[in-house]
Amino acid sequence: MNAPSDTLNESSARFRVETIETTSLGDRSYLVHDGETAVVVDPQRDIDRITALLTERGLRPSHVVETHVHNDYVSGGLELARTTGATYVLATGDELRFPYQPVTDGDVLEAGRMRLRVLHTPGHTHHHVSYVLQDADGQTHAVFTGGSMLYGATGRTDLVRPEDTEQLTHAQYHSVRRLAAELPPDTPVYPTHGFGSFCSATPTSGDASTVGAQAGTNPALTLAEQDYVETLIAGLGAFPAYYAHMGPLNRAGAGPVDLSLPEPVDPAELRGRIQAGEWVVDLRERTAFAAGHVAGSLGFELSTNFLTYLGWLYPWGAPLTLIGESAEQITQARRELVRIGIDRLAGIAHGTIDELADRQPLRSYPTSDFPGLAAALAERPGAFTVLDARRDDERAAGGVTGSIHIPIHELTDRADEVPDGETWVYCGSGYRASIAASILDRPGRDLVLVDDSYTHATDAGLHTEQPEHTEQPGSARS
């Protein structure tokens, strides 16, 4: 849950930063304190992780601060402030439907022996701010940069409105340069995004950094302004569809969460929901799902990528029933889902898959790897379809020779483009391919899940820079 804390000052006014990881979203929240008073930065929705730390450390929270109105998760800031009596702080300018303390550039928040100086750092959003941690003498100890200066990257600039992207990209460039110009080189940098979050404009590097270290790695500090702008905008790919709901939820102010589970449904009800077209999601490991699953259920393995891709594909507001190996597994998924505002479950079912199927035939399909795919293509050229479920930016770098390409987030609308018969499905690691296979699984299709890292495709001689399928007269699609 938490990374090791950092000691920022060895004097009597000793400051520490506790990192609260949310790996499923690629984000971090922070608890910074002087041993008595604490400030929480960009908290996630499930605030019990933070209140437990406050109790364990014996801390009194004075402020809960947000660097921006988030687009990739529902904030727990408002509820945490209400629960603890702390002051809730956001930048002035956003239209919010709850009381808070607005701050603007140059404001200083006093929290015990700590001072937080506000810097307006637009780019990720128009009103984005960073918080510089200082002591009473004005010495700088850290900076919390949200979606501005990340580790070797910057936050993406296209989440507000498409027409604002270029303006915000220029602003992002100057914001990062301002941080570098105004803060000491040895200042530790604590971003919220950049650990797998799609809020990062480009891949990040490293797990810790300083302002000075960023001078040699951050594109906003190594490129000329126009080069930076053109490079960032050209690299902006698709982002999860659920992002569209996060900003409105955060502007309205999220209430407390209920992590309890609904009553389990029986196998007959489970089948009825699937037949009605409802979403019934199986959380088990992807090879277990491939080996046997309830017909019509969807496989979203409960692992690091679960929340991103379920949130991306899920029809917002639709009834959602979860299948798990145990109530504990479903409870973990429930915690993940409330982080993006999916607060209500239509039902749950847990136990062995044979029990849940209740003597009905299970669906299944085999798994393989890229060497297996290479062997099959050599033995039976043109006999089956190969589907690439990766994103457009991944496909642009090449793919398996002769494969067709439908990104996973487009597959539910484009499934009919995949012909019946035998289909091998791959992605970058096997995770998205497993979701794609579950979407495509139906009578008339014989699926094979390529559960393997794409790096092995190159080793198997399958990679080409121009992989697009071309139909050959008299041959099946491949």
PECORWO-V494776 format. One record per residue. N is the residue number from 1. RES is the residue in one letter. D_LAST is the distance of its C-alpha to the last C-alpha in Angstrom with 2 decimals. Layout:
n=[N,N]
res=[RES,RES]
d_last=[D_LAST,D_LAST]
This chain:
n=[1,2,3,4,5,6,7,8,9,10,11,12,13,14,15,16,17,18,19,20,21,22,23,24,25,26,27,28,29,30,31,32,33,34,35,36,37,38,39,40,41,42,43,44,45,46,47,48,49,50,51,52,53,54,55,56,57,58,59,60,61,62,63,64,65,66,67,68,69,70,71,72,73,74,75,76,77,78,79,80,81,82,83,84,85,86,87,88,89,90,91,92,93,94,95,96,97,98,99,100,101,102,103,104,105,106,107,108,109,110,111,112,113,114,115,116,117,118,119,120,121,122,123,124,125,126,127,128,129,130,131,132,133,134,135,136,137,138,139,140,141,142,143,144,145,146,147,148,149,150,151,152,153,154,155,156,157,158,159,160,161,162,163,164,165,166,167,168,169,170,171,172,173,174,175,176,177,178,179,180,181,182,183,184,185,186,187,188,189,190,191,192,193,194,195,196,197,198,199,200,201,202,203,204,205,206,207,208,209,210,211,212,213,214,215,216,217,218,219,220,221,222,223,224,225,226,227,228,229,230,231,232,233,234,235,236,237,238,239,240,241,242,243,244,245,246,247,248,249,250,251,252,253,254,255,256,257,258,259,260,261,262,263,264,265,266,267,268,269,270,271,272,273,274,275,276,277,278,279,280,281,282,283,284,285,286,287,288,289,290,291,292,293,294,295,296,297,298,299,300,301,302,303,304,305,306,307,308,309,310,311,312,313,314,315,316,317,318,319,320,321,322,323,324,325,326,327,328,329,330,331,332,333,334,335,336,337,338,339,340,341,342,343,344,345,346,347,348,349,350,351,352,353,354,355,356,357,358,359,360,361,362,363,364,365,366,367,368,369,370,371,372,373,374,375,376,377,378,379,380,381,382,383,384,385,386,387,388,389,390,391,392,393,394,395,396,397,398,399,400,401,402,403,404,405,406,407,408,409,410,411,412,413,414,415,416,417,418,419,420,421,422,423,424,425,426,427,428,429,430,431,432,433,434,435,436,437,438,439,440,441,442,443,444,445,446,447,448,449,450,451,452,453,454,455,456,457,458,459,460,461,462,463,464,465,466,467,468,469,470,471,472,473,474,475,476,477,478]
res=[M,N,A,P,S,D,T,L,N,E,S,S,A,R,F,R,V,E,T,I,E,T,T,S,L,G,D,R,S,Y,L,V,H,D,G,E,T,A,V,V,V,D,P,Q,R,D,I,D,R,I,T,A,L,L,T,E,R,G,L,R,P,S,H,V,V,E,T,H,V,H,N,D,Y,V,S,G,G,L,E,L,A,R,T,T,G,A,T,Y,V,L,A,T,G,D,E,L,R,F,P,Y,Q,P,V,T,D,G,D,V,L,E,A,G,R,M,R,L,R,V,L,H,T,P,G,H,T,H,H,H,V,S,Y,V,L,Q,D,A,D,G,Q,T,H,A,V,F,T,G,G,S,M,L,Y,G,A,T,G,R,T,D,L,V,R,P,E,D,T,E,Q,L,T,H,A,Q,Y,H,S,V,R,R,L,A,A,E,L,P,P,D,T,P,V,Y,P,T,H,G,F,G,S,F,C,S,A,T,P,T,S,G,D,A,S,T,V,G,A,Q,A,G,T,N,P,A,L,T,L,A,E,Q,D,Y,V,E,T,L,I,A,G,L,G,A,F,P,A,Y,Y,A,H,M,G,P,L,N,R,A,G,A,G,P,V,D,L,S,L,P,E,P,V,D,P,A,E,L,R,G,R,I,Q,A,G,E,W,V,V,D,L,R,E,R,T,A,F,A,A,G,H,V,A,G,S,L,G,F,E,L,S,T,N,F,L,T,Y,L,G,W,L,Y,P,W,G,A,P,L,T,L,I,G,E,S,A,E,Q,I,T,Q,A,R,R,E,L,V,R,I,G,I,D,R,L,A,G,I,A,H,G,T,I,D,E,L,A,D,R,Q,P,L,R,S,Y,P,T,S,D,F,P,G,L,A,A,A,L,A,E,R,P,G,A,F,T,V,L,D,A,R,R,D,D,E,R,A,A,G,G,V,T,G,S,I,H,I,P,I,H,E,L,T,D,R,A,D,E,V,P,D,G,E,T,W,V,Y,C,G,S,G,Y,R,A,S,I,A,A,S,I,L,D,R,P,G,R,D,L,V,L,V,D,D,S,Y,T,H,A,T,D,A,G,L,H,T,E,Q,P,E,H,T,E,Q,P,G,S,A,R,S]
d_last=[44.20,46.38,46.18,49.47,52.02,53.21,56.92,57.50,61.25,63.62,66.69,68.43,66.12,63.15,59.83,56.73,53.17,51.23,47.45,45.71,41.98,39.43,36.32,34.13,34.84,35.32,38.93,42.45,45.79,49.10,52.53,55.10,58.70,62.07,62.88,64.32,62.60,58.85,56.47,52.94,50.26,47.19,47.23,44.34,44.82,45.69,49.04,50.28,48.82,51.11,54.17,53.98,54.12,57.02,58.92,58.19,59.39,62.30,61.31,62.32,59.63,61.20,58.17,54.56,52.98,49.70,48.34,46.59,45.38,42.09,38.74,36.70,39.01,42.07,45.16,47.73,50.35,52.36,52.63,53.45,56.22,57.57,57.54,59.24,61.43,59.85,59.68,56.28,55.54,53.06,53.23,55.17,53.35,50.78,51.74,52.03,53.49,55.45,58.29,57.51,59.14,57.75,57.79,57.46,57.49,60.41,61.22,62.12,61.71,64.18,63.09,65.64,65.91,62.63,62.09,58.83,58.86,56.47,54.52,52.68,49.25,47.20,43.60,41.47,43.66,46.71,49.23,47.74,50.43,50.73,53.56,55.57,57.34,60.88,64.13,67.51,68.26,65.19,63.35,59.55,57.71,54.14,52.03,49.62,47.07,44.73,41.88,43.70,43.91,41.21,40.64,39.21,37.94,39.17,38.39,36.06,37.93,35.84,36.68,39.87,39.00,36.56,39.57,41.30,38.61,40.05,43.60,42.70,40.83,43.99,46.02,43.86,44.51,48.25,48.32,46.87,49.24,52.11,51.41,51.39,54.58,56.60,55.81,56.90,54.22,54.58,53.82,51.15,48.28,47.02,44.06,42.68,39.06,36.90,35.98,32.46,33.48,31.45,34.94,34.70,33.66,32.20,31.84,35.28,36.77,39.39,41.22,44.59,46.09,49.12,49.80,50.65,47.51,45.44,47.10,44.92,41.57,41.46,39.95,42.70,45.20,43.54,42.28,44.29,44.18,42.03,39.56,39.33,38.89,36.16,34.28,34.54,33.53,30.54,29.33,29.81,26.57,26.11,28.57,28.84,29.73,32.69,34.47,35.64,37.91,39.41,41.76,43.38,43.86,45.48,47.71,48.90,49.57,47.92,50.18,50.30,47.45,47.65,45.60,46.77,44.38,44.52,45.28,42.49,41.04,40.86,37.75,38.55,38.80,35.53,33.74,35.62,34.48,30.80,31.34,33.11,30.07,31.76,30.15,30.60,29.42,29.27,30.51,29.93,28.06,24.28,24.07,26.92,25.18,22.07,24.54,26.21,26.82,28.48,26.14,25.51,26.64,24.81,24.55,26.16,27.49,31.00,30.76,31.15,28.27,29.17,31.40,29.37,26.23,28.11,30.37,27.54,25.80,28.92,30.48,33.86,36.67,34.67,36.01,34.54,35.02,34.31,33.65,34.79,36.00,39.45,41.56,41.65,37.89,38.05,41.09,39.20,36.42,39.20,40.69,37.43,36.95,40.48,39.80,37.69,39.93,38.27,41.64,41.39,39.48,39.44,39.59,38.59,37.91,38.11,38.39,36.21,33.04,34.50,37.60,35.73,33.67,37.03,35.94,32.97,29.66,27.60,23.88,22.01,18.74,18.38,18.11,16.96,16.92,15.14,16.65,15.37,11.74,12.50,14.12,11.47,8.94,12.11,13.17,10.26,7.91,5.28,6.87,5.27,3.96,5.51,8.41,11.21,14.51,16.86,19.35,19.25,21.68,19.61,16.47,18.91,19.54,15.99,12.95,10.29,8.92,5.72,5.99,7.47,11.15,13.70,16.87,18.34,21.40,19.64,17.50,20.37,20.68,17.03,15.77,15.48,12.71,10.42,9.91,11.86,10.97,9.61,8.51,9.37,11.37,13.19,15.98,18.97,20.76,19.25,21.62,19.66,16.57,19.11,20.32,16.92,16.32,19.81,19.27,16.26,17.97,19.18,19.64,16.70,14.18,13.81,13.35,13.52,15.32,14.99,18.71,19.29,20.48,18.14,20.71,19.48,16.03,18.13,20.15,17.20,16.18,12.92,14.46,14.57,16.67,14.37,10.90,9.81,6.67,8.33,8.06,9.49,12.25,12.02,8.41,6.29,3.76,0.00]
